[in-house]
Amino acid sequence: MRHAPFLRWPGGICPVRATLALAMLALLIVLSAEAALAHAVTLGDKGYIQEITGPQIIPFLYLGAKHMVTGYDHILFLFGVIFFLYGMREIGLYVTLFAVGHSTTMLLGVWFNFGINAYIIDAIIGFSVVYKALDNLGAFRKWFGVQPDTRLATLIFGFLHGFGLASKIIEYDISQDGLLTNLIAFNVGVEIGQLTALAAILVLMRRWRASPSFGQQAYTANVIMIGLGFYLMGFQLIGLALA
């Protein structure tokens, strides 16, 4: 798995470009302030789900896909996972590991009514974004002289992301009638949303990688991801303290 050079501006990136990168980070943080509750259950969706009973495949497919596509932190992590992956087989492996992880804990968490505090799990998901960006930059090899198993890390963070999904589904307070069918439909919807997001990311990445300045911009992008990940962590931890 490829990594960018660690903690230096490759190719002598000029101060103007660095300033623009920091400005972009600040703008993204401001714009994401209202979106920081993107995983919250909307009142319309929650009211609808609480009123229906029995197997409802289409509504739960829609909710699963919507949850993933609007789940900016899940998308950020997925973006980090495939950032330096070029072969479709390798991409498929990592995406499958992530899917297996979040599908397992989502299904088990809801079935056994076990969720983790939404602020805590969302802070952990924010940390996963920081971790993957640092991994992409080769930070762990630089700091500790070892490279963590990226496949195992992807699976573990998949488990944690799944607990985030489970916590949100539990908020729906859905009927036990048809629960398993609806959970499977929701999970399939999540995978549809994930594949949709992945397809869009791969199209953009293919064009981006063709640019001669990709190496420089890749470093900047991962630094921005680190900043966003820390912001998401801080936002959730502040919310936990105030809750």
C-alpha positions as a Markdown table, in Angstrom:
| # | Residue | x | y | z |
|---|---|---|---|---|
| 1 | Met | 0.0 | 0.0 | 0.0 |
| 2 | Arg | 1.5 | 3.3 | -1.0 |
| 3 | His | 2.1 | 6.2 | 1.4 |
| 4 | Ala | 2.9 | 9.9 | 0.9 |
| 5 | Pro | 6.2 | 11.3 | 2.3 |
| 6 | Phe | 5.7 | 12.2 | 6.0 |
| 7 | Leu | 5.4 | 15.7 | 7.3 |
| 8 | Arg | 7.1 | 17.7 | 4.7 |
| 9 | Trp | 5.8 | 19.7 | 1.8 |
| 10 | Pro | 6.8 | 17.5 | -1.2 |
| 11 | Gly | 8.1 | 19.3 | -4.3 |
| 12 | Gly | 8.5 | 22.6 | -2.3 |
| 13 | Ile | 4.9 | 23.6 | -2.1 |
| 14 | Cys | 4.7 | 27.4 | -2.0 |
| 15 | Pro | 3.4 | 29.3 | 1.0 |
| 16 | Val | 0.5 | 30.5 | -1.1 |
| 17 | Arg | -0.7 | 27.0 | -1.7 |
| 18 | Ala | -0.3 | 26.1 | 1.9 |
| 19 | Thr | -2.3 | 29.2 | 2.9 |
| 20 | Leu | -5.1 | 28.2 | 0.4 |
| 21 | Ala | -5.1 | 24.7 | 1.9 |
| 22 | Leu | -5.6 | 26.1 | 5.4 |
| 23 | Ala | -8.3 | 28.4 | 4.2 |
| 24 | Met | -10.1 | 25.4 | 2.6 |
| 25 | Leu | -9.8 | 23.5 | 5.9 |
| 26 | Ala | -11.4 | 26.4 | 7.8 |
| 27 | Leu | -14.2 | 26.7 | 5.2 |
| 28 | Leu | -14.9 | 23.0 | 5.4 |
| 29 | Ile | -15.0 | 23.2 | 9.2 |
| 30 | Val | -17.5 | 26.1 | 9.1 |
| 31 | Leu | -19.7 | 24.4 | 6.5 |
| 32 | Ser | -19.7 | 21.1 | 8.4 |
| 33 | Ala | -20.8 | 22.7 | 11.7 |
| 34 | Glu | -24.5 | 22.3 | 10.9 |
| 35 | Ala | -23.8 | 18.9 | 9.2 |
| 36 | Ala | -22.1 | 17.6 | 12.4 |
| 37 | Leu | -25.4 | 15.9 | 13.3 |
| 38 | Ala | -25.8 | 14.3 | 9.9 |
| 39 | His | -26.3 | 10.9 | 11.4 |
| 40 | Ala | -29.1 | 12.1 | 13.6 |
| 41 | Val | -32.5 | 10.6 | 12.8 |
| 42 | Thr | -34.7 | 13.2 | 11.1 |
| 43 | Leu | -38.1 | 13.7 | 12.6 |
| 44 | Gly | -39.9 | 12.8 | 9.4 |
| 45 | Asp | -38.0 | 9.5 | 9.1 |
| 46 | Lys | -38.3 | 8.7 | 12.8 |
| 47 | Gly | -42.0 | 9.3 | 12.9 |
| 48 | Tyr | -42.7 | 7.2 | 9.8 |
| 49 | Ile | -40.6 | 4.2 | 11.0 |
| 50 | Gln | -42.3 | 4.3 | 14.4 |
| 51 | Glu | -45.7 | 4.1 | 12.8 |
| 52 | Ile | -45.2 | 1.1 | 10.5 |
| 53 | Thr | -44.9 | -2.6 | 11.5 |
| 54 | Gly | -44.0 | -5.8 | 9.7 |
| 55 | Pro | -41.5 | -6.2 | 6.9 |
| 56 | Gln | -40.9 | -2.9 | 5.1 |
| 57 | Ile | -38.1 | -3.6 | 2.6 |
| 58 | Ile | -38.3 | -0.6 | 0.4 |
| 59 | Pro | -38.4 | 2.1 | 3.2 |
| 60 | Phe | -35.5 | 0.5 | 5.0 |
| 61 | Leu | -33.5 | 0.1 | 1.8 |
| 62 | Tyr | -34.0 | 3.9 | 1.3 |
| 63 | Leu | -33.1 | 4.7 | 4.9 |
| 64 | Gly | -29.9 | 2.6 | 4.8 |
| 65 | Ala | -28.8 | 4.2 | 1.5 |
| 66 | Lys | -29.6 | 7.7 | 2.8 |
| 67 | His | -27.8 | 7.1 | 6.0 |
| 68 | Met | -24.6 | 6.1 | 4.2 |
| 69 | Val | -24.7 | 8.8 | 1.5 |
| 70 | Thr | -25.3 | 11.6 | 4.0 |
| 71 | Gly | -22.9 | 10.1 | 6.5 |
| 72 | Tyr | -19.9 | 12.4 | 5.9 |
| 73 | Asp | -17.7 | 10.7 | 8.4 |
| 74 | His | -18.2 | 7.3 | 6.9 |
| 75 | Ile | -17.5 | 8.7 | 3.5 |
| 76 | Leu | -14.3 | 10.5 | 4.7 |
| 77 | Phe | -13.0 | 7.3 | 6.2 |
| 78 | Leu | -13.8 | 5.3 | 3.0 |
| 79 | Phe | -12.1 | 8.1 | 1.0 |
| 80 | Gly | -9.0 | 7.7 | 3.2 |
| 81 | Val | -9.1 | 3.9 | 2.8 |
| 82 | Ile | -8.9 | 3.9 | -1.0 |
| 83 | Phe | -6.8 | 7.0 | -1.3 |
| 84 | Phe | -3.6 | 5.2 | -2.3 |
| 85 | Leu | -5.3 | 2.0 | -3.6 |
| 86 | Tyr | -5.0 | 1.6 | -7.3 |
| 87 | Gly | -6.0 | -2.0 | -8.2 |
| 88 | Met | -9.7 | -2.9 | -8.2 |
| 89 | Arg | -8.9 | -6.2 | -6.4 |
| 90 | Glu | -7.2 | -4.4 | -3.6 |
| 91 | Ile | -10.0 | -1.8 | -3.4 |
| 92 | Gly | -12.6 | -4.6 | -3.3 |
| 93 | Leu | -10.7 | -6.3 | -0.5 |
| 94 | Tyr | -10.6 | -3.2 | 1.7 |
| 95 | Val | -14.2 | -2.2 | 1.0 |
| 96 | Thr | -15.4 | -5.7 | 1.7 |
| 97 | Leu | -13.5 | -5.7 | 5.1 |
| 98 | Phe | -15.1 | -2.4 | 6.0 |
| 99 | Ala | -18.6 | -3.7 | 4.9 |
| 100 | Val | -18.2 | -7.0 | 6.9 |
| 101 | Gly | -17.2 | -5.0 | 9.9 |
| 102 | His | -20.0 | -2.5 | 10.0 |
| 103 | Ser | -22.6 | -5.0 | 8.9 |
| 104 | Thr | -21.8 | -7.4 | 11.7 |
| 105 | Thr | -21.9 | -4.9 | 14.6 |
| 106 | Met | -24.9 | -3.1 | 13.1 |
| 107 | Leu | -27.0 | -6.3 | 12.9 |
| 108 | Leu | -25.9 | -7.7 | 16.2 |
| 109 | Gly | -26.1 | -4.3 | 18.0 |
| 110 | Val | -29.7 | -3.7 | 17.0 |
| 111 | Trp | -30.8 | -7.3 | 17.4 |
| 112 | Phe | -29.5 | -7.4 | 21.0 |
| 113 | Asn | -30.4 | -3.8 | 21.6 |
| 114 | Phe | -26.9 | -2.8 | 22.3 |
| 115 | Gly | -25.7 | 0.6 | 21.3 |
| 116 | Ile | -22.9 | 3.0 | 22.3 |
| 117 | Asn | -23.5 | 6.6 | 23.3 |
| 118 | Ala | -23.9 | 8.5 | 20.0 |
| 119 | Tyr | -21.4 | 11.2 | 21.0 |
| 120 | Ile | -18.7 | 8.6 | 22.0 |
| 121 | Ile | -19.1 | 6.4 | 18.9 |
| 122 | Asp | -19.1 | 9.4 | 16.5 |
| 123 | Ala | -16.0 | 10.8 | 18.2 |
| 124 | Ile | -14.3 | 7.4 | 17.6 |
| 125 | Ile | -15.5 | 7.5 | 14.0 |
| 126 | Gly | -13.9 | 10.9 | 13.8 |
| 127 | Phe | -10.7 | 9.4 | 15.2 |
| 128 | Ser | -10.8 | 6.7 | 12.5 |
| 129 | Val | -10.5 | 9.5 | 9.9 |
| 130 | Val | -7.5 | 10.9 | 11.7 |
| 131 | Tyr | -5.9 | 7.5 | 11.9 |
| 132 | Lys | -6.3 | 6.7 | 8.2 |
| 133 | Ala | -5.0 | 10.0 | 7.1 |
| 134 | Leu | -1.9 | 9.6 | 9.3 |
| 135 | Asp | -1.5 | 6.0 | 8.0 |
| 136 | Asn | -1.6 | 7.4 | 4.4 |
| 137 | Leu | 1.1 | 9.8 | 5.3 |
| 138 | Gly | 3.3 | 7.1 | 6.7 |
| 139 | Ala | 3.3 | 8.6 | 10.2 |
| 140 | Phe | 3.3 | 5.3 | 12.1 |
| 141 | Arg | 6.4 | 4.0 | 10.4 |
| 142 | Lys | 8.1 | 7.4 | 11.1 |
| 143 | Trp | 7.0 | 7.6 | 14.7 |
| 144 | Phe | 7.1 | 4.0 | 15.8 |
| 145 | Gly | 9.1 | 2.2 | 13.1 |
| 146 | Val | 6.3 | -0.2 | 12.4 |
| 147 | Gln | 3.4 | -0.2 | 9.9 |
| 148 | Pro | 0.1 | -1.3 | 11.3 |
| 149 | Asp | -1.8 | -4.0 | 9.4 |
| 150 | Thr | -4.1 | -1.8 | 7.3 |
| 151 | Arg | -6.5 | -4.6 | 6.6 |
| 152 | Leu | -7.0 | -5.4 | 10.3 |
| 153 | Ala | -7.4 | -1.7 | 11.1 |
| 154 | Thr | -10.0 | -1.3 | 8.3 |
| 155 | Leu | -12.0 | -4.3 | 9.8 |
| 156 | Ile | -11.8 | -3.0 | 13.3 |
| 157 | Phe | -12.9 | 0.5 | 12.3 |
| 158 | Gly | -15.7 | -1.2 | 10.3 |
| 159 | Phe | -16.9 | -2.8 | 13.6 |
| 160 | Leu | -16.8 | 0.6 | 15.3 |
| 161 | His | -18.7 | 2.3 | 12.4 |
| 162 | Gly | -21.2 | -0.5 | 12.6 |
| 163 | Phe | -21.9 | 0.4 | 16.3 |
| 164 | Gly | -22.6 | 3.9 | 15.1 |
| 165 | Leu | -25.1 | 2.6 | 12.7 |
| 166 | Ala | -26.7 | 0.4 | 15.4 |
| 167 | Ser | -27.0 | 3.3 | 17.8 |
| 168 | Lys | -28.8 | 5.3 | 15.2 |
| 169 | Ile | -31.2 | 2.5 | 14.2 |
| 170 | Ile | -32.0 | 1.9 | 17.9 |
| 171 | Glu | -33.1 | 5.6 | 18.0 |
| 172 | Tyr | -35.8 | 4.7 | 15.4 |
| 173 | Asp | -37.5 | 2.5 | 18.0 |
| 174 | Ile | -38.7 | 0.2 | 15.2 |
| 175 | Ser | -41.2 | -2.5 | 15.7 |
| 176 | Gln | -40.1 | -6.1 | 16.5 |
| 177 | Asp | -42.5 | -7.3 | 13.9 |
| 178 | Gly | -40.4 | -8.0 | 10.8 |
| 179 | Leu | -37.2 | -6.7 | 12.6 |
| 180 | Leu | -34.8 | -9.1 | 11.0 |
| 181 | Thr | -36.1 | -8.5 | 7.5 |
| 182 | Asn | -36.0 | -4.7 | 8.0 |
| 183 | Leu | -32.5 | -4.8 | 9.4 |
| 184 | Ile | -31.2 | -6.8 | 6.4 |
| 185 | Ala | -33.0 | -4.3 | 4.1 |
| 186 | Phe | -31.4 | -1.4 | 5.9 |
| 187 | Asn | -27.9 | -3.1 | 5.7 |
| 188 | Val | -28.4 | -3.7 | 2.0 |
| 189 | Gly | -29.4 | -0.1 | 1.6 |
| 190 | Val | -26.2 | 0.9 | 3.4 |
| 191 | Glu | -24.1 | -1.1 | 1.0 |
| 192 | Ile | -25.9 | 0.4 | -2.0 |
| 193 | Gly | -25.1 | 3.9 | -0.6 |
| 194 | Gln | -21.5 | 2.9 | 0.1 |
| 195 | Leu | -21.1 | 1.6 | -3.5 |
| 196 | Thr | -22.7 | 4.7 | -4.9 |
| 197 | Ala | -20.3 | 6.9 | -2.9 |
| 198 | Leu | -17.4 | 4.7 | -3.8 |
| 199 | Ala | -18.1 | 4.9 | -7.5 |
| 200 | Ala | -18.2 | 8.7 | -7.3 |
| 201 | Ile | -15.0 | 8.8 | -5.3 |
| 202 | Leu | -13.2 | 6.5 | -7.8 |
| 203 | Val | -14.3 | 8.6 | -10.8 |
| 204 | Leu | -12.9 | 11.7 | -9.1 |
| 205 | Met | -9.7 | 9.9 | -7.9 |
| 206 | Arg | -9.0 | 8.6 | -11.4 |
| 207 | Arg | -9.1 | 12.1 | -12.9 |
| 208 | Trp | -7.1 | 13.5 | -9.9 |
| 209 | Arg | -4.4 | 10.9 | -10.1 |
| 210 | Ala | -3.8 | 11.7 | -13.8 |
| 211 | Ser | -2.8 | 15.2 | -12.7 |
| 212 | Pro | 1.0 | 15.8 | -12.4 |
| 213 | Ser | 0.5 | 17.6 | -9.1 |
| 214 | Phe | -1.3 | 14.7 | -7.5 |
| 215 | Gly | 1.6 | 13.9 | -5.2 |
| 216 | Gln | 1.7 | 17.4 | -3.7 |
| 217 | Gln | -2.1 | 17.7 | -3.5 |
| 218 | Ala | -2.4 | 14.2 | -1.9 |
| 219 | Tyr | -0.3 | 15.3 | 1.0 |
| 220 | Thr | -2.4 | 18.5 | 1.5 |
| 221 | Ala | -5.6 | 16.5 | 1.3 |
| 222 | Asn | -4.6 | 14.1 | 4.0 |
| 223 | Val | -3.5 | 17.0 | 6.3 |
| 224 | Ile | -7.0 | 18.5 | 5.7 |
| 225 | Met | -8.5 | 15.1 | 6.6 |
| 226 | Ile | -6.6 | 15.0 | 9.9 |
| 227 | Gly | -7.9 | 18.5 | 10.7 |
| 228 | Leu | -11.5 | 17.5 | 9.9 |
| 229 | Gly | -11.2 | 14.3 | 11.9 |
| 230 | Phe | -10.0 | 16.2 | 15.0 |
| 231 | Tyr | -12.7 | 18.7 | 14.5 |
| 232 | Leu | -15.4 | 16.0 | 14.4 |
| 233 | Met | -13.9 | 14.4 | 17.5 |
| 234 | Gly | -13.9 | 17.7 | 19.3 |
| 235 | Phe | -17.4 | 18.6 | 18.3 |
| 236 | Gln | -18.8 | 15.2 | 19.6 |
| 237 | Leu | -16.8 | 15.4 | 22.8 |
| 238 | Ile | -18.1 | 18.9 | 23.5 |
| 239 | Gly | -21.6 | 17.6 | 22.8 |
| 240 | Leu | -21.0 | 14.8 | 25.3 |
| 241 | Ala | -19.8 | 17.2 | 27.9 |
| 242 | Leu | -22.8 | 19.4 | 27.5 |
| 243 | Ala | -25.4 | 16.6 | 27.2 |
